[in-house]
């Protein structure tokens, strides 16, 4: 036990250990109610603010799965791989040798996170769907939350009776949509639950 503790806080493992502890602290505070975990919201606001990192997070299914959950999974995978790699392949905890593992650990962690998060997408789609199943979305207008919208990714928000509803959206490749742009919901994919949108230049009437 003591060896595992010392390994976790060895300089070469310390970044992963600190990140894991931070996320563990977040979930602990969420459990006692100091943070609110929005399970039905994929984290569109957070994702939109991350700019150039959005593409990487989309690969990890952030947006369809809450971003804090995705980052927590990524952190745990990175920490586990770092511990194992340095325990078996770098028993002296050489900083130079440990740095050689850093990039491969990040890449493998990304692949593992994508694999783990993929089956969670239907659950969070269904969870999100409970907030709009009583609302006729098609024909309504909203605002884009993410930095862009394409055929595989996008989030938009509508206001319904004073409450926001965040929805998965998709757009044709020829359509250029960015954060804050007004959109019109024109159809819904019943299988995946996302909405097809087009630009909207008319005043929003929800």
Buried (B, 14 or more C-beta within 10 A) or exposed (E): EEEEEEBBEBEBBEEBBEBBEEBEEBEEEEEEEEBEBBEBBBBBBBBBBBEEEBEEBBBBBBBBBBBBBBBBBBBBBBBBBBBEBBBEEBEEBEEEBBEEBBEEBBEBBBEBBBEBBEEBBEEBBEBBEEBBEEBEBEEBBBBBBBBBBBEEBBBBBBBBEEEEBBBBBBBEEEBEBEBEBBBBBEBBEEEEBBBBBEBBEEEBEE
